[in-house]
């Protein structure tokens, strides 16, 4: 060191001591709630028993119109982490893994000095899926293919409590309790059918198909209502553990709580989600708590998407954006605009499609209503925004709905809206070209896992 540099050191040290310290970046908590319908959360107007999530909503900004890009676990989560639509990152079904070449949120935070860890409730999101990119620890089920929140939340909080205070943390917690099979804990089994509850304490695909087979392929309405009640009980149990998790992190943590997709009990799709592009599966409960940028109790009606979350978190932390992200930051949004976002069905290999078709044939109708089957050319791509949903099949059939009334198809009544959203879809498809990761490649382990989780048979 030269004498000239040495002579400046006391002055530099004194100036550093007198100047205000650069603000430390906040820690980040990301919670993804598998299969949680927005309309089963009290903060979205339902009389659901979600007191903890509702209490949290009062301290956060609530996004009224957030959409999953695809109603499936891996594609939706990987859109969150990359800021890219499934058609861009290429994970178009649960049978495909996220490529290592993708730039992801956890890598960006790790490189910025964050300690990173993930605690997931299902092996579908283990390291083999690509979900572990950027995480120094990814804790996934070791015995069985899924686990409940009473295992995941304590482990996540224990990791958080063991971290040193001199570095920020990025903690991702994934909870699977609302997913089929519906088997709520005893303490949350309320308002169930007194006749069915003892005989059907839980419901899974095998039991549903068995009941339908005994009724000529039809599932009785009483069983449908019982299944919906069991689901609601599971949501209540999920909320209880979510409350413990949220209470276990400092209030100044940048906290994002979001579902990956919902669940369908209507319009031809039952006890399922991947075959439906209805609001029951696509509309997400989305909450962001970070008082400096997201006003507590505010409600934003701008159309949002899962692809916006990585850009939002990085923007809030003043970190560079992901290079290829298609989403945009939600920081600073206060009202509505004319934005539309992409949505689409999963893309299956022929083998998986055959498995799913067999499942649909096993449940031919529910309460007398035929179940919907997606055949060749019938899988859909579309847009959500401006209060509407526009859908188009591969065979060219079009559908138009208002988001608040999906019982009435409007393409004949509103041709101008149809044309405008058709043009919007074409524009977005060109802006976000399709990547194919070989959807025909399905190994036996992936098929076995999908079968256990109810995605294949």
DOVO-88411 format. One line per field, with one value per residue (C-alpha): x, y, z; residue number from 0; residue in three letters. Coordinates in Angstrom, 3 decimals, m for minus. Layout:
% DOVO-88411
x: c(X_...)
y: c(Y_...)
z: c(Z_...)
lumba: c(NUM_...)
mikol: c(ALA_...)
% end
This chain:
% DOVO-88411
x: c(0.000_1.467_2.042_m0.464_m3.257_m2.272_m2.565_m6.200_m7.349_m8.211_m10.296_m12.140_m12.859_m14.175_m16.432_m17.763_m18.591_m20.403_m22.437_m25.674_m25.307_m26.729_m30.140_m29.970_m32.090_m35.046_m35.367_m37.892_m40.556_m42.379_m45.321_m47.016_m50.313_m51.041_m54.599_m56.130_m59.130_m59.335_m63.065_m62.331_m60.382_m62.295_m60.284_m61.748_m65.319_m66.050_m67.334_m64.458_m62.745_m59.368_m58.875_m55.075_m54.867_m57.542_m55.618_m52.478_m54.407_m55.044_m51.288_m50.600_m51.632_m54.271_m54.264_m57.847_m57.073_m54.033_m53.892_m51.956_m50.489_m51.350_m53.369_m50.607_m47.978_m44.621_m45.468_m47.000_m44.180_m41.513_m43.273_m43.041_m39.310_m38.341_m40.845_m41.634_m44.716_m44.715_m44.540_m41.229_m39.475_m40.830_m42.283_m45.695_m46.693_m45.710_m43.664_m40.984_m38.132_m36.959_m33.756_m30.588_m30.169_m33.115_m32.275_m34.264_m35.133_m33.337_m30.052_m30.296_m30.939_m28.214_m25.719_m26.803_m25.804_m29.064_m29.117_m31.596_m33.705_m36.883_m39.230_m41.699_m44.553_m44.491_m41.749_m43.039_m40.952_m37.796_m34.320_m34.945_m37.731_m35.372_m37.056_m33.835_m31.942_m30.453_m31.415_m28.617_m31.129_m34.218_m36.043_m38.584_m40.470_m38.273_m40.929_m43.856_m44.514_m46.231_m46.416_m48.679_m48.102_m47.508_m44.230_m43.226_m43.837_m41.878_m38.915_m38.939_m39.158_m36.355_m34.098_m35.018_m34.296_m30.850_m29.675_m27.223_m28.598_m25.910_m27.279_m30.782_m32.667_m34.865_m37.216_m39.687_m42.395_m44.763_m47.899_m49.938_m52.756_m55.642_m54.745_m56.508_m56.759_m59.047_m58.289_m58.576_m57.259_m59.834_m59.899_m60.977_m63.659_m66.702_m70.049_m69.763_m72.673_m73.414_m74.292_m71.338_m68.607_m68.259_m68.295_m66.091_m63.696_m61.445_m61.769_m59.229_m59.445_m59.719_m62.709_m64.378_m64.029_m65.292_m68.421_m69.025_m68.566_m71.209_m73.582_m73.171_m70.314_m72.107_m70.969_m74.015_m74.547_m74.317_m70.774_m69.861_m71.083_m69.288_m66.065_m66.422_m66.978_m63.859_m61.882_m63.090_m62.021_m58.571_m58.338_m59.138_m56.386_m53.966_m54.829_m54.047_m50.499_m50.069_m50.831_m48.038_m45.622_m46.497_m46.305_m42.812_m41.199_m40.365_m42.974_m40.428_m39.856_m40.889_m43.617_m45.482_m48.337_m49.870_m51.572_m50.166_m53.682_m57.135_m59.459_m62.557_m65.928_m67.954_m68.490_m67.631_m64.352_m64.488_m61.893_m59.311_m57.715_m55.519_m58.421_m60.126_m59.306_m62.119_m61.568_m61.930_m58.477_m56.800_m57.683_m55.074_m55.180_m52.125_m50.864_m47.662_m46.600_m43.788_m44.988_m42.410_m43.761_m47.083_m49.646_m51.272_m54.926_m54.722_m56.552_m55.210_m57.432_m54.730_m54.498_m51.508_m49.917_m47.606_m44.896_m44.905_m43.696_m39.965_m39.804_m41.730_m39.454_m36.269_m37.609_m38.554_m35.022_m33.390_m31.755_m31.355_m34.241_m34.030_m32.703_m35.490_m38.454_m41.773_m43.558_m43.468_m43.050_m46.199_m44.484_m46.364_m49.567_m52.651_m55.536_m56.722_m55.311_m55.956_m53.363_m53.960_m51.927_m51.524_m53.170_m53.175_m53.851_m50.935_m49.392_m49.363_m47.473_m49.670_m49.127_m50.153_m53.150_m54.284_m53.953_m55.995_m58.662_m59.007_m59.475_m62.196_m64.012_m64.033_m65.964_m68.366_m70.700_m71.223_m74.725_m75.934_m73.703_m71.267_m67.625_m65.555_m62.969_m60.103_m59.516_m57.065_m57.274_m59.346_m56.592_m56.814_m54.713_m56.129_m55.864_m57.288_m57.749_m60.030_m62.701_m62.852_m61.430_m60.861_m60.091_m59.205_m58.704_m56.093_m58.948_m59.971_m63.060_m63.376_m65.013_m65.514_m66.615_m66.883_m64.762_m67.692_m70.048_m68.532_m71.914_m72.655_m70.515_m70.491_m68.641_m71.836_m73.087_m69.805_m67.958_m65.851_m64.539_m63.913_m61.876_m59.877_m58.910_m58.183_m55.679_m54.248_m53.708_m51.954_m49.687_m48.746_m48.088_m45.654_m43.959_m43.586_m42.606_m43.015_m40.140_m40.540_m38.596_m39.621_m43.063_m43.011_m40.216_m41.770_m39.790_m41.432_m40.535_m42.299_m45.362_m45.479_m45.289_m47.987_m50.216_m49.749_m50.613_m53.745_m52.439_m52.225_m53.437)
y: c(0.000_3.385_6.146_8.324_5.744_5.201_8.903_8.945_5.989_7.891_10.364_7.601_5.676_8.845_9.639_6.088_6.306_9.604_8.696_6.703_2.964_1.581_0.050_m3.706_m5.731_m7.440_m11.168_m12.815_m15.423_m17.035_m19.294_m21.301_m22.962_m25.862_m26.166_m23.272_m21.636_m17.875_m18.092_m20.244_m17.432_m14.968_m12.002_m12.669_m12.457_m16.040_m17.032_m19.447_m20.248_m18.696_m16.312_m16.335_m15.605_m12.937_m11.336_m11.376_m9.763_m6.752_m6.193_m6.822_m5.667_m7.945_m8.537_m9.097_m10.553_m12.808_m15.777_m18.993_m19.387_m23.094_m24.973_m27.437_m27.552_m27.641_m25.310_m22.704_m22.789_m22.572_m19.593_m17.972_m18.643_m17.708_m14.932_m16.776_m18.497_m22.314_m22.119_m20.230_m22.266_m25.428_m27.185_m27.844_m30.641_m32.158_m34.821_m32.352_m30.817_m27.212_m26.929_m25.858_m23.136_m21.173_m18.082_m18.318_m16.115_m18.181_m18.037_m14.274_m13.926_m16.405_m14.487_m11.280_m12.737_m14.352_m17.655_m19.741_m22.712_m24.439_m26.740_m28.437_m30.790_m32.995_m34.930_m33.513_m30.428_m32.236_m31.632_m33.858_m31.487_m28.532_m26.743_m26.745_m24.360_m21.605_m23.146_m24.175_m26.511_m28.091_m30.180_m32.507_m35.639_m38.650_m41.140_m41.124_m38.630_m35.909_m34.554_m32.213_m28.730_m29.993_m31.447_m28.701_m25.562_m26.582_m27.658_m24.361_m22.291_m24.319_m23.542_m19.875_m19.709_m21.251_m18.613_m15.912_m12.388_m10.811_m12.096_m11.921_m15.131_m16.353_m19.052_m20.839_m22.907_m25.039_m26.530_m29.302_m29.887_m28.683_m31.132_m34.456_m36.762_m34.811_m36.060_m33.178_m33.553_m34.487_m31.037_m29.433_m31.914_m29.662_m29.282_m32.648_m34.839_m36.949_m39.943_m39.812_m38.631_m41.975_m43.985_m41.598_m39.907_m39.127_m39.058_m39.912_m40.857_m44.554_m44.102_m41.622_m43.974_m46.885_m44.967_m43.931_m47.505_m48.670_m46.029_m46.684_m44.200_m41.337_m39.763_m38.866_m35.224_m36.069_m37.352_m34.245_m31.998_m34.147_m33.837_m30.066_m29.961_m32.073_m29.707_m26.730_m28.471_m29.042_m25.351_m24.503_m26.810_m25.323_m21.842_m22.799_m23.843_m20.891_m18.650_m20.290_m19.804_m16.136_m15.450_m16.964_m14.433_m10.773_m8.288_m6.470_m9.588_m9.208_m11.864_m13.223_m15.724_m17.201_m20.356_m22.220_m23.019_m23.839_m26.846_m27.574_m28.839_m27.550_m27.213_m30.790_m30.979_m32.439_m33.104_m31.951_m28.814_m29.452_m29.904_m26.633_m23.079_m21.692_m19.102_m21.910_m23.161_m20.083_m17.265_m17.083_m15.606_m13.320_m11.236_m9.199_m7.749_m5.208_m1.900_0.359_m0.588_m2.418_m0.477_m2.605_m3.304_m2.032_m3.955_m3.806_m4.688_m4.675_m8.058_m9.953_m13.297_m15.796_m14.595_m11.216_m12.461_m12.865_m9.421_m7.954_m9.421_m8.383_m4.876_m4.510_m5.542_m3.211_m6.163_m6.530_m8.262_m11.761_m11.410_m13.227_m12.603_m11.910_m10.739_m7.240_m5.809_m5.188_m2.532_0.742_m0.523_1.119_0.531_m1.216_m1.205_m2.946_m5.672_m9.279_m12.353_m15.772_m18.975_m22.489_m26.169_m28.513_m30.345_m34.100_m36.908_m39.468_m41.926_m39.443_m38.331_m41.956_m42.301_m39.172_m40.257_m43.526_m41.577_m39.437_m42.502_m43.905_m40.816_m40.280_m37.879_m36.090_m35.485_m36.402_m33.867_m35.408_m34.793_m32.841_m34.645_m32.954_m34.790_m34.160_m30.535_m29.490_m28.248_m24.487_m21.352_m17.978_m14.636_m13.159_m9.430_m6.415_m8.294_m11.112_m14.505_m15.551_m19.200_m20.894_m24.603_m26.067_m26.878_m23.202_m23.182_m19.907_m19.052_m15.710_m15.124_m12.338_m13.212_m12.673_m14.883_m17.984_m19.620_m17.597_m17.843_m14.463_m14.849_m14.327_m11.435_m9.478_m9.864_m6.726_m7.930_m11.357_m9.824_m7.597_m10.458_m12.737_m10.131_m9.863_m13.617_m13.591_m10.773_m12.506_m15.834_m14.112_m12.256_m15.449_m18.258_m21.907_m24.016_m27.798_m29.923_m33.272_m33.747_m37.385_m38.222_m39.845_m42.235_m44.843_m43.018_m39.878_m41.873_m43.659_m40.333_m38.757_m41.760_m41.476_m37.766_m38.337_m36.975_m40.320_m43.835)
z: c(0.000_m0.977_1.581_m0.313_0.115_3.751_4.447_3.298_5.441_8.659_6.667_4.804_8.000_9.682_6.702_6.695_10.381_9.933_6.824_7.145_6.545_3.322_4.043_4.463_2.082_3.760_4.071_1.758_2.505_m0.401_0.418_m2.330_m1.454_m3.753_m5.092_m3.124_m4.784_m4.381_m3.679_m0.620_1.048_3.196_1.949_m1.499_m0.273_0.671_4.079_4.379_7.620_6.780_9.725_9.568_5.872_6.260_9.112_7.008_4.142_6.366_6.619_2.923_m0.529_m2.038_m5.791_m6.930_m10.362_m10.416_m12.775_m13.046_m16.539_m16.395_m13.743_m12.896_m10.148_m11.934_m14.833_m12.523_m9.962_m12.631_m14.176_m10.751_m10.452_m14.023_m14.721_m17.963_m19.313_m19.503_m23.294_m22.849_m20.163_m21.752_m18.697_m20.211_m17.826_m14.502_m16.283_m17.410_m15.415_m15.497_m17.577_m15.769_m18.373_m16.973_m14.928_m11.693_m8.734_m6.086_m8.014_m8.264_m4.515_m3.572_m5.699_m3.935_m0.559_0.565_2.438_0.465_1.495_0.316_2.209_m0.112_0.656_m2.430_m4.210_m7.481_m6.550_m5.475_m6.855_m9.881_m10.980_m11.275_m8.356_m6.355_m8.629_m6.505_m3.164_m0.832_0.811_m0.726_1.866_0.220_1.382_2.007_3.125_0.737_m2.017_0.021_3.548_5.440_6.815_10.348_9.057_6.630_8.707_11.846_9.712_7.815_11.002_12.590_9.617_9.796_13.505_13.005_10.524_11.477_11.649_9.448_6.117_4.659_3.956_1.119_2.369_0.094_1.792_m0.285_1.326_m0.336_2.142_m0.051_m2.827_m3.376_m1.443_0.870_4.354_6.834_10.404_13.023_14.628_11.353_10.351_10.681_8.931_7.202_6.128_9.253_7.087_4.726_7.105_8.971_5.724_3.719_6.162_3.182_m0.592_m3.256_m6.919_m6.175_m3.870_m6.225_m9.166_m7.076_m6.057_m9.669_m10.904_m8.455_m9.891_m13.586_m13.963_m12.200_m8.931_m6.803_m5.846_m2.146_m2.656_m4.650_m1.830_0.737_m1.245_m1.427_2.339_2.945_0.732_2.740_5.939_4.450_3.588_7.208_8.443_5.935_7.178_10.770_9.906_7.598_10.560_12.573_9.695_9.177_12.914_12.930_10.594_11.325_10.157_7.973_5.844_2.218_2.216_m0.792_m0.349_m3.486_m4.736_m7.737_m9.042_m7.718_m7.852_m9.924_m8.746_m11.691_m15.426_m16.283_m14.319_m10.817_m8.096_m10.612_m12.000_m15.021_m17.471_m16.503_m17.555_m15.412_m12.708_m10.172_m11.216_m12.721_m10.317_m7.573_m4.091_m4.080_m1.152_m0.879_2.476_2.523_3.925_2.229_m1.214_m0.754_1.307_4.013_3.261_m0.324_m3.044_m6.615_m9.570_m12.257_m13.995_m12.624_m13.425_m11.760_m14.181_m12.397_m9.018_m9.660_m11.348_m8.398_m5.733_m7.544_m8.138_m4.473_m3.498_m6.059_m7.797_m11.566_m13.346_m14.776_m18.301_m20.137_m17.835_m19.542_m16.405_m15.003_m11.543_m9.529_m7.418_m7.522_m9.129_m7.667_m10.072_m13.192_m16.712_m20.022_m19.642_m20.706_m19.684_m21.287_m20.070_m21.501_m20.925_m20.224_m23.173_m22.624_m24.264_m26.007_m23.152_m20.475_m22.523_m22.749_m18.981_m18.378_m20.844_m18.948_m15.728_m17.275_m18.565_m15.028_m13.890_m16.773_m14.984_m11.672_m10.365_m13.840_m15.647_m18.172_m17.363_m19.846_m21.931_m23.734_m26.977_m29.824_m30.914_m27.908_m25.609_m25.194_m25.185_m24.229_m22.504_m19.306_m18.798_m19.284_m17.327_m19.903_m20.729_m24.338_m25.165_m28.425_m29.076_m31.391_m33.763_m33.893_m31.672_m29.725_m26.397_m24.664_m21.068_m18.567_m15.570_m13.230_m15.277_m16.839_m17.306_m20.432_m23.567_m25.360_m28.665_m30.693_m28.553_m28.364_m31.685_m31.182_m27.834_m29.369_m32.210_m29.862_m27.563_m30.507_m31.714_m28.191_m28.064_m31.428_m30.271_m27.042_m28.756_m31.111_m28.261_m26.216_m28.605_m27.707_m26.392_m26.620_m24.137_m25.638_m24.022_m25.168_m22.776_m19.709_m17.542_m15.325_m12.103_m13.303_m14.333_m10.967_m9.135_m11.252_m10.588_m6.820_m6.940_m9.017_m12.327_m14.116_m13.694)
lumba: c(0_1_2_3_4_5_6_7_8_9_10_11_12_13_14_15_16_17_18_19_20_21_22_23_24_25_26_27_28_29_30_31_32_33_34_35_36_37_38_39_40_41_42_43_44_45_46_47_48_49_50_51_52_53_54_55_56_57_58_59_60_61_62_63_64_65_66_67_68_69_70_71_72_73_74_75_76_77_78_79_80_81_82_83_84_85_86_87_88_89_90_91_92_93_94_95_96_97_98_99_100_101_102_103_104_105_106_107_108_109_110_111_112_113_114_115_116_117_118_119_120_121_122_123_124_125_126_127_128_129_130_131_132_133_134_135_136_137_138_139_140_141_142_143_144_145_146_147_148_149_150_151_152_153_154_155_156_157_158_159_160_161_162_163_164_165_166_167_168_169_170_171_172_173_174_175_176_177_178_179_180_181_182_183_184_185_186_187_188_189_190_191_192_193_194_195_196_197_198_199_200_201_202_203_204_205_206_207_208_209_210_211_212_213_214_215_216_217_218_219_220_221_222_223_224_225_226_227_228_229_230_231_232_233_234_235_236_237_238_239_240_241_242_243_244_245_246_247_248_249_250_251_252_253_254_255_256_257_258_259_260_261_262_263_264_265_266_267_268_269_270_271_272_273_274_275_276_277_278_279_280_281_282_283_284_285_286_287_288_289_290_291_292_293_294_295_296_297_298_299_300_301_302_303_304_305_306_307_308_309_310_311_312_313_314_315_316_317_318_319_320_321_322_323_324_325_326_327_328_329_330_331_332_333_334_335_336_337_338_339_340_341_342_343_344_345_346_347_348_349_350_351_352_353_354_355_356_357_358_359_360_361_362_363_364_365_366_367_368_369_370_371_372_373_374_375_376_377_378_379_380_381_382_383_384_385_386_387_388_389_390_391_392_393_394_395_396_397_398_399_400_401_402_403_404_405_406_407_408_409_410_411_412_413_414_415_416_417_418_419_420_421_422_423_424_425_426_427_428_429_430_431_432_433_434_435_436_437_438_439_440_441_442_443_444_445_446_447_448_449_450_451_452_453_454_455_456)
mikol: c(UNK_UNK_UNK_UNK_UNK_UNK_UNK_UNK_UNK_UNK_UNK_UNK_UNK_UNK_UNK_UNK_UNK_UNK_UNK_UNK_UNK_UNK_UNK_UNK_UNK_UNK_UNK_UNK_UNK_UNK_UNK_UNK_UNK_UNK_UNK_UNK_UNK_UNK_UNK_UNK_UNK_UNK_UNK_UNK_UNK_UNK_UNK_UNK_UNK_UNK_UNK_UNK_UNK_UNK_UNK_UNK_UNK_UNK_UNK_UNK_UNK_UNK_UNK_UNK_UNK_UNK_UNK_UNK_UNK_UNK_UNK_UNK_UNK_UNK_UNK_UNK_UNK_UNK_UNK_UNK_UNK_UNK_UNK_UNK_UNK_UNK_UNK_UNK_UNK_UNK_UNK_UNK_UNK_UNK_UNK_UNK_UNK_UNK_UNK_UNK_UNK_UNK_UNK_UNK_UNK_UNK_UNK_UNK_UNK_UNK_UNK_UNK_UNK_UNK_UNK_UNK_UNK_UNK_UNK_UNK_UNK_UNK_UNK_UNK_UNK_UNK_UNK_UNK_UNK_UNK_UNK_UNK_UNK_UNK_UNK_UNK_UNK_UNK_UNK_UNK_UNK_UNK_UNK_UNK_UNK_UNK_UNK_UNK_UNK_UNK_UNK_UNK_UNK_UNK_UNK_UNK_UNK_UNK_UNK_UNK_UNK_UNK_UNK_UNK_UNK_UNK_UNK_UNK_UNK_UNK_UNK_UNK_UNK_UNK_UNK_UNK_UNK_UNK_UNK_UNK_UNK_UNK_UNK_UNK_UNK_UNK_UNK_UNK_UNK_UNK_UNK_UNK_UNK_UNK_UNK_UNK_UNK_UNK_UNK_UNK_UNK_UNK_UNK_UNK_UNK_UNK_UNK_UNK_UNK_UNK_UNK_UNK_UNK_UNK_UNK_UNK_UNK_UNK_UNK_UNK_UNK_UNK_UNK_UNK_UNK_UNK_UNK_UNK_UNK_UNK_UNK_UNK_UNK_UNK_UNK_UNK_UNK_UNK_UNK_UNK_UNK_UNK_UNK_UNK_UNK_UNK_UNK_UNK_UNK_UNK_UNK_UNK_UNK_UNK_UNK_UNK_UNK_UNK_UNK_UNK_UNK_UNK_UNK_UNK_UNK_UNK_UNK_UNK_UNK_UNK_UNK_UNK_UNK_UNK_UNK_UNK_UNK_UNK_UNK_UNK_UNK_UNK_UNK_UNK_UNK_UNK_UNK_UNK_UNK_UNK_UNK_UNK_UNK_UNK_UNK_UNK_UNK_UNK_UNK_UNK_UNK_UNK_UNK_UNK_UNK_UNK_UNK_UNK_UNK_UNK_UNK_UNK_UNK_UNK_UNK_UNK_UNK_UNK_UNK_UNK_UNK_UNK_UNK_UNK_UNK_UNK_UNK_UNK_UNK_UNK_UNK_UNK_UNK_UNK_UNK_UNK_UNK_UNK_UNK_UNK_UNK_UNK_UNK_UNK_UNK_UNK_UNK_UNK_UNK_UNK_UNK_UNK_UNK_UNK_UNK_UNK_UNK_UNK_UNK_UNK_UNK_UNK_UNK_UNK_UNK_UNK_UNK_UNK_UNK_UNK_UNK_UNK_UNK_UNK_UNK_UNK_UNK_UNK_UNK_UNK_UNK_UNK_UNK_UNK_UNK_UNK_UNK_UNK_UNK_UNK_UNK_UNK_UNK_UNK_UNK_UNK_UNK_UNK_UNK_UNK_UNK_UNK_UNK_UNK_UNK_UNK_UNK_UNK_UNK_UNK_UNK_UNK_UNK_UNK_UNK_UNK_UNK_UNK_UNK_UNK_UNK_UNK_UNK_UNK_UNK_UNK_UNK_UNK_UNK_UNK_UNK_UNK_UNK_UNK_UNK_UNK_UNK_UNK_UNK_UNK_UNK_UNK_UNK_UNK_UNK_UNK_UNK_UNK_UNK_UNK_UNK_UNK_UNK_UNK_UNK_UNK_UNK)
% end
